[in-house]
Amino acid sequence: MLMTGSVGDGSEFDWEDQKTFISRDGGLTWRFVHNSSGLYATGDLGNIIVYIPYDPNEDGDFQSEFYYSLDQGRTWKEYELTNAISSVDPHKLINPTPDGSGSNFILSGVFATTDSETNSITSLKGVEYIIDFSAAFDSRTCEEEDFEDWDLADGKCVNGAKYKYRRRKQDAQCLVKKAFKDLSLDETPCNSCGESDYECSFEFVRDANGLCIPDYNLIAFSNICDKSKDKSVLVEPLQLIKGDKCKTPMKIEPVDIPCDEIPEKGSSDREIVTTENKFDFEIKFYQYFDTVADESLVMLNSIGDAYISHDGGQTIKRFDTNGEKIVEVVFNPYFNSSAYLFGSKGNIFSTHDRGHSFMIAKLPEARQLGMPLDFSAKAQDTFIYYGGKNCESILSPECHAVAYLTKDGGETFTEMLDNAIHCEFAGTLFEYPSNEEMVMCQVKKKSSETRSLVSSIDFFQGDNKIIFENIIGYLSTGGYIIVAVPHEDNELRAYVTIDGTEFAEAKFPYGQDVSKQEAFTILGSEKGSIFLHLATNLESGHDFGNLLKSNSNGTSLVTLEHAVNRNTFGYVDFEKVQGLEGIIITNIVSNSEKVGENKEDEQLKTKITFNDGSDWNFLKPPKKDSEGKKFPCDSVSLDKCSLHLHGYTERKDIRDTYSSGSALGMMFGVGNVGDKLLPYEECSTFLTTDGGETWTEVKKGPHQWEYGDHGGVLVLVPENAETDSISYSTDFGKTWKDYKFCGDKVLVKDIITVPRDSALRFLLFGEAKNMGSGSFRTYTIDFRNIFERQCEFDITGKKRADFKYSPLGSRTGCLFGHQTEFLRKTDEKCFIGNIPLSEFSRNVKNCSCTRQDFECDYNFYKASDGACKLVKGLSSANGADICKKEPDLIEYYDSSGYRKIPLSTCKGGLKLDAHLAPHPCPGKEKAFREKYSINTGAYALVFVTILLVIFFAAWFVYDRGIRRNGGFSSFEEIRLGDDGLIENNRTDRVVNIIVRLGLCISLITKSAFQRTKAGVARFSSKLRARFGNRKGPTYSSLLQGQFSDESDGLHEDANDLSSFTSQDSNFEIEQEDTYRPEQEHTSQIDQPATSNIPDALPARSAIHKPDSTAVRNEDE
């Protein structure tokens, strides 16, 4: 076997120091292979070994090569690939024969063309190599003398027996050329049993010296004292390992267990129950069924043995396949109780009850290609399997992939489509499919370099429609199917459909940092939007790009954030917080400009958004660390001092997310407080319980984490370090306790629980170094006994107050148009159990729309003042495009620069996305004019009718109220309070009231107008007197006094109409008179002495002159 590793004490780990080693005696001794890490595969039952480094330039030249050995790893030869000026980045190296017996290999990777001057990548293209060793040793097949007997473990007893089997001699010049068969071991049972044949009994655990000592917690769990009437019981500390074949047992002295020392349930941490299971081979695959019925999971070890557990790993049973090895396990993503196990002999083992029972069926007579199954989202027994047809040799021209369809869970298969390598039941994925029976497939013919996308509504029995002639690939997410289509100049284009029939090109936003659309990653979708990462820098090890978000139909994307970190494989530091709307965490390359110029290494910073990407902020750091000390940086600016977390691109298992869908608001992360993200080993572990608003450092150093009981139990275990303890919290991270789960320190590789994070049992996978047989261990840690009771659940909140609704953190206001409260546990002494707590949230109120409910539209960006502004030199989205998608429309609108966030449910309030004036769709101008034109005939009729009504009413009032009372002239003699008007009936009285009111209003209006007019004239006169170009005396005091005297008449009896009119007439003359002296005076000083005063006013001029002199004398 080949392994990648390093020589040392195991205390440090560095990927750059990893080397490749080989062992041909089951791991007892190792030989150095290569001074790097890479991909490797074996063939001809291990007699052919192929190795290719991850870094094609690790040997200092630009020519890619692979290494191979034909003598079981003793010597190696180099083979240079045909690309002499470029490099091939390997992605996959496989032996297409699942059992490893073939002599052919497939190497796939990326062919990179570089610029000789700048050494930068100019283009990328996928490439595959077929490596054929069938002609090695002149095609000689091994004979009997070319084999030898090999003793397992140097002839020592293993599980009570000695084993040996036949294998090819290391220096034999031949190939076996036989299909793999299960190992036929020559077994010889050992006479006497030794300590290695025993393990601790269930009630015992090993101490630091390797002795089995009583574990009173396990004793309480086993109930052995309940079965005995005595005060103590005798129990043997050792038991023979199950399956051990030694003949003569050891003599074992029992241990006296005092029953009165067994603790009561709920009394201490000793009520935590730990169950250990040992394995001779490493568990490579493990997955829970996502159900609440039990804690069932499937495990698969490195040699193809499958195990089933229904209690979270406490009891584990090996799955009996009658000697057939399991090569792959596939879970149905739509039906959580179903899984399929593929055997090496062409059998498929299927279960629909979480592994309690299995059905066996035969796969089609085709070579297994290792491609994943594709399932129908609506029919549990319907799926597609891919096999190789006419593949006696993988190099055969007739060998090709075939998609086989089953509708009965694998009992029978029918050929559906030749050359199909990936299909989806598209009709079951869309919310409104054009046809629910639609199947979509990616087809690649062996004779063609291109791949096409086809669809059918009858499983390709007669209907076969070509959608795209040439594609890179496609995928489905959240009701969308996105297709990557090659474009000229090594670019890509994305096309989106929401019904399987109509495809529209996704319009990427333009920007200075986006020169080409060469690579993008679909990050998923949620409630009407697709999140996508568009690469802007593809230099290996310095990859980053822009985070984009689409509109509801996926066709128009806007930029949310720039320079978001990605890795060479396209994974992005992007994570949506589970269970909460609109919270996303990303890592950005803060020095992207210098990284793009190859001047600096990447400096990552973590950002968070609480409104689905419209606004981003750095993570607010805690004030003190887990030891109560202040952090080194304390700047007020988050740009200089914030919390940074390691993200998605660095995870060993992509299932290990920050958050949990059931532990609402809780997130763990490994990071540091500072101005940038530090290396992983220099970081600590942080926790938030309010959705990322505030954070707390809970442990120094990196830790793995897991959530249990909806966040009621939190568990941490050190990462990349041997340990015998875990840390746990039952009060949402406020306090932490340590629990020792084993006697010997082990390296915990993972900690898991059920997908819903609702269980109280946790499963740890560990490896005990230097322990020989059984060094791979699992530990099931059960917290069920530490709680006094199960919480009482009452949605109304009227019973016991174990739960209450509360907002998340300090965000008590509106978010996405509504104010939400979540149901959370209040009593730490009870456990929640399988209650679907995350489903119980309530909207306290709906809110009016604010700025936070809108994001910038296509080609608009958010300026520093928060406004969405059009990118300079670009135009907004062409609103007329919607007319092509919806032919029945007759109008369209231009963009306002804003669009409503799809998650928002706000009503009323701010309408930033309000449409502007409509425009007619091309070809719909006539219908547009008819919709908005005025019906002149109808409007003219209404207008004439209104005029006639007004005219008739006015004539009636005039006839009954003015004409028969003597006309307008008679009103000059009638006082308003007199009874001189004719009133013979009620109609006359009403008409006379209208007349009187009309007369009063007209007189008052006229009077007000005259007074205003006089005031304006008086004010302008003063201005000319003060600021005019003159040097004479001013008449301000005189004019004011004169005006006051002459305005006294306004207080006379208002009922005397003739007097009122006379006063008004005089007011006009006085106003004119007060203006004239200034004109006259100005004439005397600045102009020839001419008078413009009317002849009717000689006395006024005479009166003013003496006063003028007096005022001048006073000034002097």
Secondary structure, 3 states (H helix, E strand, C coil): CEEEECCCCCCCCCHHHCEEEECCCCCCCCEEEECCCEEEEEEHHHCEEEEEECCCCCCCCCCCEEEEECCCCCCCEEEECCCCCCEEEEEEEECCCCCCCCCEEEEEEEEEEECCCCCCEEEEEEEEEEEECCCHHHHCECCHHHEEEEEHHHHCCECCEEEEEEEECCCCCCECCCCCCCCCCEEEECCECCHHHEEECCCEEECCCCCEEECHHHHHHHCCCCCCCCCEEEECCEEECCCCCCCECCCCCCEEEEHHHCCCCCCCHHHCEEEEEEECCCEEEEEECCCCCCECEEEEECCCCEEEECECCCCCEECCCCCCCEEEEEECCCCCCCEEEEECCCEEEEECCCCCCCEEEECCCCEECCCCCEECCCCCCCEEEEEEECCCCCCCCCCEEEEEEECCCCCCCEEEEECEEEEECHHHCCCCCCCCCCEEEEECCCCCCCEEEEEECCCCCCCCEEEEEEECEEEEECCEEEEEEEECCCEEEEEEECCCCCCEECECCCECCECCCCCEEEEEECCCCEEEEEEEECCCCCCEEEEEEECCCCCEEEEEEEEEEECCCCCECEEECCCCCCCEEEEEECCHHHHHCCCCCCCEEEEEECCCCCCCEEECCCCECCCCCECCCCCCCCCCCEEEECCHHHCCCCCCCCECCCCCCCEEEEEEEECCCCCHHHCEEEEECCCCCCCEEEECCCEEEEEEHHHCEEEEEECCCEECEEEEECCCCCCCEEEECCCCCEEEEEEECCCCCCCCEEEEEEECCCCCCCCEEEEEEECHHHCCEECCCCCCCCCCCCEEEECCCCCCCCECCEEEEEEEECCCCEECCCCCHHHCEEEEEECCECHHHEEECCCEEECCCCCEEECCCCCCCCCCHHHHHCCCCCEECCCCCEEECCCCCCCCECCCCCCCCCEECCCCHHHHHHHHCCCHHHHHHHHHHHHHHHHHHHHHHHHHHHHHHCCHHHHHCCCCCCCCCCCCCHHHHHHHHHHHHHHHHHHHHHHHHHHHHHHHHHHHHHHHHHHCCCCCCCCHHHHHHHHHHHCHHHHCCCCCHHHHHHHHHHHHHHHHHHHHHHHHHHHHHHCCCCCCCCCCCHHHHHHHHHHHHHHHHHHC
